[in-house]
Amino acid sequence: SYLICSGDSTKYPEGRAQMDKAVQIAQDKGDALYQYASLIYSTLTSVPAVRMEGWTLDEALGKVNEAISKDSLPSYIQLQGNILYAQEKYQEALRSYQSLNRSSSASPDSYYYTSVVKDRLQFDADEIIATLDSAVNFYGRPYTSKVAPFILERATTKENLGRHREAVLDLNEYEQIIGTASLTSEFYYFREQIEIQAKMYEQAMKDIERAVYLAPDDLGLNLEQASLMLRVGMTDQALP
């Protein structure tokens, strides 16, 4: 795999030959096929992608399917779903992810990927959010930092669906988990924008003030703060 990931295209054929040999001699052929499929998938979806004849997502899918035929481990099925998603075969990807969700190997990741595919397939908004709820609630309360990325994703999804107040509640939860000391001006600007959509102007004012404090040289944030002041009638404060 080192030769494939080296960035030197002259070494790709040798690297591929070594991977083929590894599968041939491996005692655990399922794992070897999975590792091979994972390498193809990761190098095709990275930037820049590895390009050579026969190095395709179809080949990766074939290898992981063969691995699953030997042992349907959750990591194999997860990779199968990821490859299908990359191929824009969303309905098939959904079946892979849902099979994980129905098993003892369900995880926040499997529910998250399911929500992404459902969004692509234009499922009902409530169903998409319910799937993200499953990811968020997987470990139960009190929430830990492991859950934070899924709460942030749910907030973004709610924002995209126009559920601004619900999105703000999720962002408040995210802030509580991560801690204010670890958050950037970008976070506070993002939440301020959603709060404006929700007509939560008092909270928005506090957030843009915090964003300006964290990035005082960002003139765009200063302008946003002045704009919000004008919106709520604070003309004298906006002028400076």
N, C-alpha and C positions, 0 to 999 in steps of 0.2 A: 504493500500500500504506500510505502514511502516513495517509491519510484513514480507512482501515479500522482501523488500529491506534490511532487517536487517542482512542478511548473515547467519542467524540461520535457517538451513533447517528444524528443528523441528517445526518452527512457520509457515512454508509455507502453510500447509493445512488450518490452522485457518485463515490466511490472505486471502486465496482464497475463503473460505467460506464467509468471510465478504464482499469481492468484489461481489460475487454472490448475497448476500443479498442486497447490495447497488443498484444493477441493478433492483432487484425486487421491491424495494420501491421508486425508484427515480421517481420524477415527470417528469424530462426530461430524458427519457430512451436513447435517442440518445446520449446525452452527457455522460451518465453513461457508455454506451457501448464503446464510443470512449475512455474514460479514462481507461477502462479495457483493451481495445486493445492496447492502448499506453503503459500501464504498462507491458503487456506481451512482446511487441516488445522491449521496452527499456531494460528489464531485460534479455532477450535472446541475445541481441546484445552487452551487456556490458561485462566487464571482471572483475571477473569471472561471467559467466552466471548463472542464476537461472535454476536449473534442477528439474523437478518433472513430474510425469505422467500426460499427457494431456496438459501440459504447452508448447504449440508449436506455431509456426508462422501460421500454418493453423487455429488454434483456434483464434489467433489475427485477421487474415484476415476475418474470419467468423463474428466476433463481429463488426469490423469496417464496413463491408459490410451491416450488419444489421442497424448500425447507419446511414449509407448513405441512406438506404431505407426509413428512417424516416425524414432525413433532410440532403441534400447533401452539407454540409458546406465545405468550402475550406480546413480547417484543417483536416477534415475527409478524403477528397480525397488525400491530401498530405500524410497522414499516410498510406492510402491504397497503394499508389505508393511506399512508403518506404518499406512496408512489402513485396510487390511483388518483389522489387529489391533485398531484402535480401534473397528471395526464388529463385533468379536468373531467375525469370519470366520476362525477360526484355521487351518483346513486350507488355505484359499486363501493366507493370509499365509505359512504354512510353505513353500508352493511358491515364493513370491517370494523368500524368504530363501535357500532351498536352491539356487535358480538362481544366486544370487550366490556362494554357497559353491563351486559347481562351476566358476565362471569365474575368470579371472585377476584379477577385481575383488573376490575374497573378502577379508575384513578381520576384525579382532577384533570389530567392531560387528556384522557380518552373522552371525557365529557366536553372539554374545551374544543377538541378537534371536531366532535360531533356537532357542536353549535356552529362552528365555522362552515361546515358542509351544509347544514340546514339553511344557513344564511344564503349560501350560493344557490341552493335549490328553492329559495324564496318561500321557506316555511313561514307559518304564522309567527308574528313577533312574540307572542306570549310563549309559544313553544320554544323558540330560540332562547329567550331569557330563562325559562324554566330549566333548560339544559345547562345554562351557565350557573343557575342556582345550585344545581347538583355538583358542579365543580367547586363552587365556593363553600358549600356546606359539607363537603366530603369529610373533612376532619372535625367538623363541629366547632362550637365555641368553647373557649375564647379563641378567636382567630389568631393565627401566627403569620410570620412573614412568608411562609409557603403559600398562603392563600392570597396574598396581596396582588400578585399579577392577574389572578382570575377576577378579583374585585375590580381592578382597573379596566380589564377587558369588558366586564359587564357594564361598567359605567360608560365606556365608549360606545358600546352597542345601544344602550338606552338613549344616549345622546343622539346617535344616528337615527334612532326611531322617533325622535322628538319627545322623549320622556325626560325632560330636562330636570325636573325636581327629583325624580328617582335617581338620575345620574349624579346629582349633587350629593345625595345621601350616600351613595357608594364612594364618591371621592372623599367625603368626610371620614368614612370608615377606613379608607386607604391611608389617609393622612394619620389617623390614630394608630394604625398598625406600624407604618414606616417611621413616624416621628417627624416633627417639623424640621428638626436639625438636618435631616437627610433629604429634604425636598428642595427643589430648585425653583427659580423664577418661572420656568416653563410650566411647572405644575400649577402654580397659583394663577398664572395667566389663563391656562386652559380652563380651570374651574371658574374663574371670573367670567369668561366668555359664556359658559353654560348658565351661570347664575343670572346673567343679563337676559338670556333667552327665557329663563324662568321668572323674570321680573323680581329677583331676589337682590335688590340693589344695595342694601346695607351690607350683605355678605360680600357682594361683588366689590364694593368699595374697599373693604378690608383686604380682600385678596390681591387687588391690583396694587394697593399700598405695600403689601408684603413683597410682591414681585419687584416693585421699584426699589425697595430696600435691599433686596438680594442682588439686583443688577442695576445699580444707579446710573451706569453709563449707557444703558440701553435706551436710546431716545424714543424708540417705538413704544416702550412701556410707559414712558413719561407722557407721550401723546395720548395713549390709551387712557391713562388716568385722567388727563385733562378732559378728554372726550366724555368719560363717564360722569365727571363732575358737572359738565354742561348739561348732560342728559337729566340729572337730578336737580338742576337749578342752582348749583354751587358755582356761580359765575366768578365771583371774586377769588375763590380758591383756585379755579382753573387757570386764571390769567397768568400767574407766576410760572 
